[in-house]
Amino acid sequence: MDVLFLLGGLIGLVIGGEMLVRGAVAAAERFGISPMIIGLTLVGFGTSSPELVTSIQAALAGSPGIAMGNVVGSNIGNILLILGIATLLMPIAVDPQVLKRDGTVLVLASAVCVVAVLLGDIGRMAGGTMITLLCVYLGVTLFLERRKSSPVAELYSAEATLVTAPTTSLGKSLLIAGVGLVVTILAARYLILGAVSLAQAVGLSETVIGLTIVAIGTSMPELVTSIIAIRKGQGDVALGNIIGSNIFNILGILGITALVQPLSVPPEIAKLDIWVMSLATLALIIFARTGWQIGRREGFGLLSAYVVYVGYLLIGSN
C-alpha cells in the first residue's frame, strides 16, 4: 500500500502539475499577457508547483526532512540528472547574457540557502527575506525586458510556447488549472504518506527519501519541459528552465514553506547535501562558461555524479 501511495502520488504530481501549467498559461493568453511574462512567472511557478505543495504539506505534517530534502534534492537533480540527460541528447549552446544575469541570481540564491541551512533553522523572517528577493528578481527582470527584444526576453517567451495549450475558452482554461491544482494537492498528500511509511519500513530516513524519490518525482515537470525543448532544438530553453526552476525552488518554495511552517534543518543536509547542491551549481556555471556550451562529455559527468551521489545516500543510510 505504501508503494502504491508513493507511485500514485508521483504520477498525480506529474499530471496535476501539467494541467495546472497549461490551464494557467491558456488563461493568461486569453487575458492578453505577453509570452515573456508568462514564461518568467507562470511557467516558473507552475513547473515548481509539485515542489511547493509537497514541501508545505510535509512541513505541516512534521516532516522537515522531506520538506527540505525535496528542495535541495530537486536542485541537485535538476542540474546533475535532468541537465545531464538533456546534454546527452543534444549539446546546449549558452547565451552569455542569459547566464550572466540568471546564473548570477542562482549563485546568490544558493548562497542564501547555504547560510540559512548552516543557521540550523529557517524561520518566517528567513522565509520572508527569500520571497522578497524573488519578488525583486522578478520585478527587475520584467522592468528591464518588457520594452526590448533581448536574448533573455526571447528565452522566457520560448519557455511559454513550450507549454501553450490548444486555444480554449477562459472558463475551460481556469477549470483545467483548478483541477490540476486539486490533483497536485491530493497527490502530494498521498506521496508524503507513502514516503514516510516506506522510509520507516525499509529503514531509510525521511531526509533521504525526500532527497531522492520525492525530489525526483516533483522534478518531473522540469524533465518533461527540458526534453520537449531539446526535441525542438531549443537547448538554451532547457538550460534556462533548469536555472529558473532552481531559483524558484530556493527563494520561492523554501521561502513560502518557511513562512507557512518554520523548518528545522536536518543535520545530514547541513553536513553533505547543501554542499553537493552548491558544487553542482558551481559545475553548471563553469561548464556553461567554458566555450559557452555544455557538451555531451559534461553531461555524462553530471549524470555520473548523480548516480554516485544517490548511491552514497542509499548505501550510507543502511
HUQUIJO-V400061 format. One line per field, one symbol per residue. phi: phi as a letter, one per 40 degrees, with the letter a starting at -180 (. if undefined). burial: # if it has 16 or more other C-alpha atoms within 10 Angstrom, else .. A space follows every 50 residues. Layout:
phi = ???
burial = ???
//
This chain:
phi = .cccdccccccccccccccccccccccccccgccdcccccbccccccccc cccccccccccgbccccccccccccccdcccccccccccadbcbcdcccd cccccccccccccccccccgbbccccccccccccccdcccccccbcbaca dcccccccccccbccddbccccccccccccccccccccccccdcccccdc ccgccccccccbcccccccddccccccdccccgbccccccccccccccdc ccccccdcccadbccddccccbcccccccccccdccccccgfabcccccc cccccccccccccccccb
burial = .#..#########################.....################ ##########..#################################..##. .##.###.##.###.##....###.###.##.##..#...##..#..... .##############....#..#########.#################. ...###########################...################# ################..##..##.###.######.###..#####.### .##.##..##..#.....
//
